[in-house]
Amino acid sequence: MHSIAWWPTLIVLAIATFTDLRSRRIPNWLVFPFLLAGIVVSGWLYGWHGIWQSLSGLGLGALLFGILFFMGGMGMGDVKLCAAIGAWIGPRQLLTAIVLTGITGGIMAVCWAAAGGFLGDLFTGSGDLVFGFKDRGMRQHPELVLSNPRTRKLPYAPAIAIGTLVSFFSR
């Protein structure tokens, strides 16, 4: 949305990536001020149109990642981080960032599973999530959820960071 968005986004993404890798958490003290600042800066630079774009980006990020959260495959910190990024970059660039994040996350997951020796489990679980959806509906998969202590969990902030930063260069 505006050229000033890249540097605060870079700082927040670096901190979020560090904390997610270290503790599997993205702290509220980082995300909420970043989100609020995105709305304020957008309004200051572009008036009501900027506020509308900021809120639209926030809503889109919350909606798309919120669905993944309620399905059990995404942490709430990831949802809040994407909503806050949307407040800074608006809905158009956020769509690009989300697609790039998905590609990055997929590559990371395959590499992680291959290095850990559970590539077959990854594909079986992914297939069950995708193709079992018609039988399960919007309910969570009984085993492939973050709340299951036996489920392997990949910190997703690095994928969000890479996807978002690449979106700045793809414009």
SERO-4910 file (N, C-alpha, C, O; in steps of 0.05 Angstrom, whole numbers):
BEGIN
 pado doro    nc1    nc2    nc3   cac1   cac2   cac3    cc1    cc2    cc3    oc1    oc2    oc3
  Met    A     16    -24      0      0      0      0     17     25      0     13     43    -16
  His    A     37     26     17     55     50     17     83     40     21     89     20     34
  Ser    A    102     56     10    130     48     10    142     48     38    163     35     43
  Ile    A    130     62     57    141     63     84    137     36     99    149     31    119
  Ala    A    119     19     88    111     -6    102    134    -26    104    133    -43    122
  Trp    A    154    -26     87    173    -47     86    191    -48    111    196    -70    121
  Trp    A    200    -25    121    219    -27    143    207    -34    170    219    -50    184
  Pro    A    183    -24    178    172    -34    203    164    -63    200    165    -79    220
  Thr    A    154    -71    177    147    -99    172    171   -117    175    170   -138    187
  Leu    A    194   -109    164    219   -124    166    227   -128    195    234   -150    203
  Ile    A    225   -107    211    233   -109    239    214   -128    254    224   -146    268
  Val    A    188   -125    250    169   -142    264    172   -171    255    170   -189    272
  Leu    A    175   -175    229    178   -203    220    204   -216    230    204   -240    236
  Ala    A    225   -201    233    250   -212    244    246   -220    273    254   -242    281
  Ile    A    233   -203    289    228   -210    317    208   -233    319    212   -251    335
  Ala    A    187   -233    303    167   -255    304    180   -281    296    174   -302    308
  Thr    A    197   -281    276    211   -305    267    228   -316    290    228   -340    296
  Phe    A    243   -298    302    261   -306    324    245   -319    347    252   -340    357
  Thr    A    224   -305    355    208   -315    378    193   -341    371    190   -358    388
  Asp    A    184   -343    347    169   -367    339    188   -391    337    181   -413    346
  Leu    A    212   -387    327    232   -409    326    241   -416    354    245   -440    360
  Arg    A    244   -397    372    254   -402    399    233   -413    417    238   -432    432
  Ser    A    208   -402    417    188   -410    437    162   -419    425    143   -426    440
  Arg    A    160   -420    398    135   -428    385    112   -408    391     89   -416    392
  Arg    A    119   -383    396     99   -363    403    106   -337    387    130   -331    383
  Ile    A     85   -322    380     89   -295    369     74   -277    389     50   -278    391
  Pro    A     89   -260    403     78   -246    425     58   -223    417     62   -210    397
  Asn    A     38   -220    434     18   -198    430     31   -171    432     23   -152    418
  Trp    A     51   -168    450     64   -142    453     78   -133    427     83   -109    424
  Leu    A     83   -151    409     95   -145    383     74   -139    363     75   -119    348
  Val    A     54   -156    362     34   -156    340     14   -133    342      9   -119    323
  Phe    A      3   -129    366    -19   -109    369     -9    -80    364    -23    -66    350
  Pro    A     14    -71    375     22    -44    368     29    -41    338     24    -20    326
  Phe    A     40    -62    326     46    -62    297     20    -59    281     19    -44    262
  Leu    A     -1    -74    289    -27    -72    276    -39    -44    278    -47    -32    258
  Leu    A    -39    -34    302    -50     -7    307    -34     14    291    -46     32    280
  Ala    A     -8     12    291      9     31    277      3     30    247      4     50    233
  Gly    A     -3      6    236     -9      4    208    -34     19    200    -35     33    180
  Ile    A    -54     18    217    -79     33    213    -74     63    215    -83     78    198
  Val    A    -60     71    236    -54     99    240    -37    111    217    -44    133    207
  Val    A    -16     97    210      1    108    188    -14    109    162    -11    128    147
  Ser    A    -30     89    156    -46     89    131    -66    112    131    -69    125    110
  Gly    A    -79    117    154    -97    139    156    -83    166    153    -93    185    140
  Trp    A    -60    168    165    -44    193    164    -35    199    136    -36    222    127
  Leu    A    -26    178    121    -16    182     94    -38    185     73    -35    201     54
  Tyr    A    -60    170     76    -80    169     55   -108    175     64   -127    172     48
  Gly    A   -112    184     88   -138    192     98   -157    168    101   -148    146    107
  Trp    A   -182    172     96   -202    151     99   -197    128     80   -202    105     88
  His    A   -187    133     56   -181    111     37   -159     93     49   -161     69     47
  Gly    A   -139    105     61   -118     90     74   -128     73     97   -121     50    100
  Ile    A   -146     85    113   -158     69    135   -174     46    124   -172     24    135
  Trp    A   -190     51    103   -206     30     91   -188      7     81   -194    -16     85
  Gln    A   -167     14     67   -148     -6     56   -135    -21     79   -132    -46     77
  Ser    A   -127     -7     99   -115    -20    122   -134    -40    136   -126    -62    142
  Leu    A   -158    -31    141   -178    -49    154   -185    -72    135   -190    -94    145
  Ser    A   -186    -67    109   -191    -89     90   -169   -110     91   -174   -134     90
  Gly    A   -144   -101     91   -121   -119     93   -121   -135    119   -116   -159    120
  Leu    A   -127   -121    141   -129   -133    167   -151   -155    167   -146   -178    176
  Gly    A   -174   -148    156   -196   -168    156   -190   -192    138   -196   -214    145
  Leu    A   -178   -187    115   -171   -209     97   -151   -228    110   -154   -252    109
  Gly    A   -130   -217    123   -110   -234    136   -123   -249    159   -117   -273    162
  Ala    A   -140   -236    175   -153   -250    197   -171   -272    187   -173   -294    198
  Leu    A   -186   -266    165   -205   -286    154   -190   -311    143   -197   -333    151
  Leu    A   -171   -306    126   -158   -329    113   -142   -346    132   -143   -371    132
  Phe    A   -126   -333    150   -111   -349    169   -128   -358    192   -122   -378    205
  Gly    A   -150   -343    198   -169   -352    219   -182   -378    212   -187   -395    229
  Ile    A   -189   -382    186   -200   -408    178   -181   -430    183   -189   -452    193
  Leu    A   -155   -426    178   -135   -447    183   -132   -451    213   -128   -474    222
  Phe    A   -135   -430    229   -134   -433    258   -157   -450    268   -153   -469    284
  Phe    A   -181   -444    259   -205   -459    269   -205   -488    259   -217   -505    271
  Met    A   -191   -493    237   -188   -520    227   -166   -535    243   -164   -560    240
  Gly    A   -151   -521    260   -132   -533    277   -103   -534    267    -86   -546    280
  Gly    A    -98   -522    244    -72   -524    232    -54   -499    234    -33   -498    222
  Met    A    -64   -479    248    -49   -454    249    -52   -442    277    -73   -445    290
  Gly    A    -31   -430    287    -32   -418    314    -44   -390    312    -43   -377    292
  Met    A    -56   -381    334    -68   -355    335    -48   -333    331    -55   -312    321
  Gly    A    -23   -337    340     -2   -317    335      2   -312    305      7   -289    297
  Asp    A      2   -333    289      4   -331    260    -19   -315    249    -15   -298    231
  Val    A    -43   -320    259    -67   -306    249    -64   -276    255    -68   -259    238
  Lys    A    -56   -269    280    -54   -241    288    -31   -227    272    -34   -204    265
  Leu    A    -10   -242    267     12   -230    252      3   -224    223     10   -203    213
  Cys    A    -11   -242    211    -20   -237    183    -41   -215    182    -40   -199    163
  Ala    A    -58   -213    202    -77   -191    203    -62   -164    206    -69   -144    193
  Ala    A    -41   -163    223    -26   -139    227    -10   -132    201     -9   -108    194
  Ile    A      1   -151    187     14   -146    162     -6   -134    142      0   -116    128
  Gly    A    -30   -146    142    -51   -136    124    -57   -106    130    -64    -91    111
  Ala    A    -56    -98    155    -62    -70    163    -40    -52    151    -46    -28    146
  Trp    A    -16    -62    147      5    -46    135      5    -46    105     10    -25     92
  Ile    A      0    -69     93      4    -71     64    -22    -72     48    -21    -70     23
  Gly    A    -45    -74     60    -70    -74     46    -77   -100     34    -60   -118     33
  Pro    A   -101   -103     24   -111   -130     15    -97   -140    -11    -92   -163    -14
  Arg    A    -92   -122    -29    -80   -131    -55    -53   -143    -51    -48   -166    -60
  Gln    A    -35   -129    -37     -8   -140    -33    -10   -164    -14      7   -182    -16
  Leu    A    -28   -163      5    -31   -186     24    -38   -212      9    -28   -233     16
  Leu    A    -55   -210    -11    -61   -234    -27    -35   -246    -39    -31   -270    -38
  Thr    A    -19   -229    -50      7   -238    -61     24   -250    -39     36   -271    -43
  Ala    A     26   -236    -16     42   -246      6     32   -273     16     48   -291     23
  Ile    A      6   -277     17     -5   -302     26      1   -325      7      8   -347     16
  Val    A     -1   -320    -19      6   -341    -38     36   -348    -36     43   -371    -35
  Leu    A     53   -328    -34     82   -333    -31     88   -346     -4    106   -363     -2
  Thr    A     73   -339     17     76   -352     43     69   -382     41     83   -399     52
  Gly    A     47   -388     27     39   -416     24     60   -432      9     66   -455     17
  Ile    A     71   -421    -12     91   -435    -27    116   -439     -9    127   -461     -8
  Thr    A    124   -418      4    147   -420     22    143   -440     44    160   -457     50
  Gly    A    119   -439     57    113   -458     78    112   -487     68    121   -505     82
  Gly    A    102   -491     44    102   -518     33    130   -529     28    136   -552     35
  Ile    A    147   -512     17    175   -520     13    189   -525     39    203   -545     42
  Met    A    184   -508     59    196   -512     85    187   -539     98    203   -554    109
  Ala    A    161   -544     95    150   -569    107    161   -594     94    168   -613    108
  Val    A    164   -593     68    175   -617     53    204   -621     61    212   -643     66
  Cys    A    220   -599     62    248   -602     70    251   -611     99    267   -628    105
  Trp    A    234   -601    117    234   -608    145    227   -638    148    240   -653    163
  Ala    A    206   -647    133    198   -675    135    219   -693    123    224   -715    133
  Ala    A    231   -685    101    252   -702     88    276   -704    107    287   -726    110
  Ala    A    284   -682    119    307   -683    137    301   -699    162    318   -712    174
  Gly    A    276   -698    171    268   -713    195    259   -742    190    254   -756    209
  Gly    A    258   -750    165    251   -777    159    221   -784    160    214   -807    163
  Phe    A    204   -764    159    175   -769    160    160   -757    136    138   -748    139
  Leu    A    173   -758    113    161   -747     88    135   -762     81    116   -750     73
  Gly    A    135   -788     84    111   -804     79     88   -796     97     65   -794     87
  Asp    A     94   -792    122     73   -783    141     62   -755    133     38   -750    135
  Leu    A     80   -738    124     72   -711    115     51   -713     92     30   -700     93
  Phe    A     58   -729     72     39   -731     49     13   -746     57     -8   -738     47
  Thr    A     15   -765     74     -9   -779     82    -27   -760     98    -51   -759     93
  Gly    A    -15   -746    117    -31   -727    133    -43   -704    116    -66   -696    119
  Ser    A    -27   -694     97    -36   -672     79    -60   -682     62    -79   -668     58
  Gly    A    -57   -706     52    -78   -718     36   -104   -722     52   -126   -716     42
  Asp    A   -100   -730     77   -123   -734     94   -137   -707    101   -161   -706    102
  Leu    A   -121   -687    105   -132   -660    110   -148   -650     86   -170   -640     89
  Val    A   -137   -653     62   -149   -642     38   -173   -659     30   -195   -648     26
  Phe    A   -169   -685     27   -190   -702     16   -210   -711     37   -232   -719     30
  Gly    A   -203   -710     62   -221   -717     83   -240   -694     91   -258   -697    107
  Phe    A   -235   -671     79   -251   -647     85   -280   -651     78   -298   -641     92
  Lys    A   -286   -665     56   -314   -668     48   -329   -685     68   -353   -681     72
  Asp    A   -316   -704     82   -329   -720    102   -330   -705    129   -349   -708    144
  Arg    A   -309   -690    135   -306   -677    161   -320   -650    162   -328   -641    183
  Gly    A   -322   -637    139   -333   -609    139   -314   -590    152   -290   -592    148
  Met    A   -324   -571    166   -308   -550    179   -297   -559    206   -284   -543    220
  Arg    A   -302   -584    213   -291   -594    239   -261   -599    236   -251   -606    214
  Gln    A   -247   -597    258   -219   -603    258   -214   -632    254   -230   -649    261
  His    A   -191   -638    242   -182   -666    239   -176   -675    268   -164   -661    283
  Pro    A   -185   -700    275   -182   -709    303   -153   -711    312   -148   -709    336
  Glu    A   -134   -715    294   -106   -719    302    -88   -697    293    -69   -690    307
  Leu    A    -93   -685    270    -74   -666    258    -81   -637    266    -88   -621    249
  Val    A    -79   -632    292    -85   -606    303    -62   -598    321    -48   -615    332
  Leu    A    -58   -572    325    -36   -562    341    -39   -570    370    -19   -573    384
  Ser    A    -63   -575    380    -67   -582    408    -59   -611    414    -57   -618    437
  Asn    A    -55   -627    393    -46   -655    397    -16   -654    403     -1   -646    386
  Pro    A     -8   -663    427     21   -662    433     38   -680    415     62   -677    414
  Arg    A     26   -700    402     41   -718    385     45   -707    356     60   -718    341
  Thr    A     30   -686    350     32   -674    323     58   -658    320     65   -643    338
  Arg    A     71   -662    298     95   -647    292     87   -619    284     68   -615    268
  Lys    A    100   -599    295     93   -571    291    116   -556    278    138   -556    288
  Leu    A    110   -542    257    129   -526    242    124   -496    249    102   -487    243
  Pro    A    143   -482    260    138   -453    264    133   -440    237    149   -443    218
  Tyr    A    112   -424    235    104   -413    209    112   -384    205    110   -374    183
  Ala    A    122   -370    226    130   -343    223    153   -340    202    153   -320    187
  Pro    A    172   -359    200    192   -355    179    179   -356    150    188   -341    133
  Ala    A    160   -373    146    146   -373    120    131   -347    115    131   -337     93
  Ile    A    117   -337    136    103   -312    133    123   -290    127    117   -272    110
  Ala    A    145   -290    140    166   -269    136    176   -270    107    177   -249     93
  Ile    A    183   -293     98    194   -296     71    173   -288     50    178   -272     32
  Gly    A    149   -299     53    127   -292     34    121   -263     33    117   -251     11
  Thr    A    120   -250     56    114   -221     57    136   -205     45    131   -186     30
  Leu    A    161   -211     53    183   -195     42    186   -198     12    192   -179     -2
  Val    A    183   -222      2    184   -226    -27    161   -211    -41    165   -202    -64
  Ser    A    138   -208    -28    116   -193    -39    123   -164    -44    112   -151    -62
  Phe    A    142   -153    -28    151   -125    -32    166   -123    -58    165   -102    -72
  Phe    A    181   -144    -65    197   -142    -90    182   -151   -115    191   -146   -137
  Ser    A    159   -163   -111    143   -173   -134    124   -151   -145    110   -156   -164
  Arg    A    123   -128   -132    105   -107   -141    116    -91   -163    103    -73   -173
***
